[in-house]
Amino acid sequence: MAELTTKQYDALERAIVDGTRIVVYRRGNEYVLIPLRLRVEMGREALVARHPTTGDRMTIFLDELDSIEVVR
């Protein structure tokens, strides 16, 4: 994914505020996550999220994502 559109950023930010689950696809894998925050790490935008079942935290760089969807 080259970069998120304005609409995708808005949906992601709303998911962070509301605690709504998202689905991200990266390198052929699907992850259902609860987004916690966006931050810049090493000059790249990163999504900090929690796995809803295990509670493990994950940091995923947005430029590595194939796609992102908010679960409604």
N, C-alpha and C positions, 0 to 999 in steps of 0.2 A: 504494500500500500504506500503510495508516494506520500500523501499527507491527508489528514482528515479535512472534510469540508466543514464549513461553518455550522451546518445543520447537524453533522455528526459530533462536533465539539459541544454544541448546545445539549444534545441528547446525552453525551457522556457526562458532562458537568451536572445535568439534572439527575442522572443515575447516581452520581457521587453524593449529592445532597440528599436524595431520597433513600439511598441504600438499596436501590434496585439492582437486580442481577443483570449482568451483561454476558454475551457470548463473544469470545474472540477466537479467531482462527489464525494460527501461526505455524508455518512449516508443515501444513497438512494435519495439524492437531487442533481439536476443538476444546476450549476451556470455558466452563461456566464459572464466573467469578463475581464477587461483590467488590466494586471499585471503591477505594478509600480516598485516593488523592492523585493529582497529577503533579509532577515535579520535573525539574531539569537536572539531569545527572550526566556528567561528562559531556556537556554541551548538547545532549539529546533529550527529547521529551520522553518521560517514563510514566507509566501507569502503575501505581502501587495498589494491589488488590488482595483480597482474602478468598481462599477457596471455601465455599459454603459448607462443605462436609467435614473437611479435616481441620479447617481454621488456619492452614499454612498461608503465610504471606508470600506473594510473588511480585516481582518487579519485571514488567514487560515494556520494552522500548516500542514506542508507537510506530517507528519506521520499520519495524520487523513484522508488523501485523499484516495479514492478508486481507482480513475484513473484521468488522466489529458490528454488533447488533445489541440493542437494548431489549431485554425481555420484558414484555408488558403484561 
